[in-house]
Amino acid sequence: MLDQVAFGDVAAALSRLSPELLDVVQAMVFDGLTAREAGRMLGLPEGTVKGRIRKAKAELRDALGTTAFELGDLR
């Protein structure tokens, strides 16, 4: 499904995320950290990290217009 979404669309959707959500996406998706590791790095409880990644995924799905969009294996 990702091949149907232009990378420019993904960049635009990411740019619309709040800084708090973008930090979690950066840590978990791009840096490959677990929720626990991301929480330690960001100074947040693990549950907060998990909630923010869920919210970020929902916002990205809405922005990209697909329910099939996945951000990969988020631990």
NORDA-V185051 format. One record per backbone hydrogen bond with DSSP energy under -1.0 kcal/mol. NH is the residue of the N-H (numbers start at 1). CO is the residue of the C=O. E is the energy in kcal/mol with one decimal. If there is no record, write none. Layout:
BEGIN
nh->[NH;NH]
co->[CO;CO]
e->[E;E]
END
This chain:
BEGIN
nh->[4;5;10;11;12;13;14;15;17;22;23;24;25;26;27;28;29;30;31;33;38;39;40;41;42;43;44;49;50;51;52;53;54;55;56;57;58;59;60;61;62;63;64;66;74]
co->[1;2;6;7;8;9;10;11;14;18;19;20;21;22;23;24;25;25;26;27;34;35;36;37;38;39;39;45;46;47;48;49;50;51;52;53;54;55;56;57;58;59;60;61;72]
e->[-1.9;-1.6;-1.6;-2.6;-2.3;-2.4;-2.8;-2.1;-1.4;-2.8;-2.3;-1.2;-2.4;-2.9;-2.3;-2.8;-2.6;-1.3;-2.2;-2.5;-2.9;-2.4;-2.2;-2.5;-2.7;-1.3;-2.5;-1.9;-2.4;-2.2;-2.4;-2.4;-1.9;-2.2;-2.7;-2.5;-2.2;-2.5;-2.6;-2.6;-2.4;-2.5;-2.3;-1.7;-1.3]
END
